[in-house]
């Protein structure tokens, strides 16, 4: 049978040419061929992160790179501020707490985003400059909410704190200008808008962050930014890199460079609007308000009396499309549609058509065609 | 041009069917299809580790799993004993020191292995049972030396200390019976005898180790064994697994199960003997004595007046075969031939034939055919 089409917020579909690149015979990671690949990848990553900084590539899941950002910048007892708008904001809190940071949080209801002014206020109140770093989630995968990152960056700029951004489900698909917005560390993963399988994660590290690294005393070895910087000078990594994924990464970065970041972000914006318009046309509620709604993932509230797991099951078994469930407290209330990476507006139309049929099958009163029609208006 | 043939102690050649398996379309990691893959992989891993224990799979390099073993078992200030016989023994020391362990070492000259009796003696002297764990390298990739692991395990058995084994370049290729020998944690990586690309690493965790996990206070999040055990109960991993590498892993484990561990280890033993006999027939010295020489990697001392980098360059550029250099203090004295994983005795013959020609080209007096002839004696 045909494979399922992934409408997940990760893993996302991987282009055939990327999969093909990954199946090349292995090469040694301590020779010139690998160094050439390293330079090519580094250049592509700098483009995607919109930075001149070093980008570190770990063989690890995104959570690994989140941990790396924490242990490389902080010492036990350091105070940090984390803006929590869902499961991944909570993850920053959990990791930092495990390593002995003092964590202050700004929490909003899941489905909302904190106003940059609230962060600015909290930092103004920190007269002694005790807050060493502010951690935010650019795009909260669990709720489909995007933060006003440019606004937050401006708010943090007037305080000595570092700004660390989890851009796992945004980078590539949603505008993020690391250097222009003066962000100190940006974290992402391979299996989202970068169109790769999972297994690689990244930390882009700015000059102010490198200064903090020298003073940070949280214990670390595998994640130590300094080892990666040292090896990068000769186009290598300190520990064996996931070579096959690097082959795919080089190919995916080339595709991104060819399409162009602006065009890619425009495509994601269209897909986000289509998904929301389609869902609303079916009478479904969205978890996020329109002004903070994400261009890469949409959390849809399941109608009263219908379990999100039933919607997902029919979408999967009958229509061959895989949607994500809700995380943590949203488990029984929402399902999520990922529309990022190697996905196009026509794919979104297909997904919405199947969603209409699925709801009809579950005896939810839908006007067949309504979602497709509404989505088409956003695609014109 | 044809790709280089890898005679590296990692990455090793990857079978075409494994590369092919890796290029399947991605699947979601929170559904039944992944859980089925998880169970299949877990069963194959248990066979390779010769254990009934849980085997944890990390998206990470081998060094990550080494760090995981340390931070999950120990608290800051805990005393450990590390047997150091090369670069990877030193790595255990470096990681444990970074996390605040008190590290005692048993050091031998590079190219030798510690006698189990020396470890037994040191443990007998530890009357107050202060040593919490013994860390050893089963097969030291940097020197081509194999430890008498069964002997070491017996030596540790009479002391309460845990036994942690780095089996990165041995597991699969060299006998290791985790349960029968009562080893508490075994660490390995994907890119050696498991015939996969790099990017996955593993910790098999025994019951005594799980008890230690409950008391261990070194800070951790990503590596926390307990999160992996909890997710394993529903056939999942706590953070996004490197799905494509898992596809390859399932295929590689099936190949290993089909060939059979005993046959595989016999094949590696033959290749080790062939390589050593061939090198010696050319008048080359080996770093390791025959009684501790490794079946998976051989460190050959470059002849007086010939740089190992010249040998490697000609092998690479003219014969299309990639050998490894020496690590750390061995950088200018040895080159290393990896003969593990998807490699056969005829491959070793080819490598030795090319080595003969390379040495002749460098004006080292060789009798052409001598290495092949000597190796053939071990292959009969």
Interface residues (C-beta under 8 A of the other chain):
Chain A: X3 X4 X6 X8 X10 X11 X12 X13 X14 X19 X20 X22 X23 X24 X25 X26 X27 X28 X29 X30 X31 X58 X59 X60 X61 X62 X63 X64 X67 X94 X95 X98 X99 X100 X189 X191 X197 X198 X199 X218 X219 X220 X221 X222 X238 X239 X240 X241 X242 X243 X244 X245 X316 X322 X324 X325
Chain B: X3 X4 X6 X8 X10 X11 X12 X13 X14 X19 X20 X22 X23 X24 X25 X26 X27 X28 X29 X30 X31 X58 X59 X60 X61 X62 X63 X64 X67 X94 X95 X98 X99 X100 X189 X191 X197 X198 X199 X218 X219 X220 X221 X222 X238 X239 X240 X241 X242 X243 X244 X245 X316 X322 X324 X325
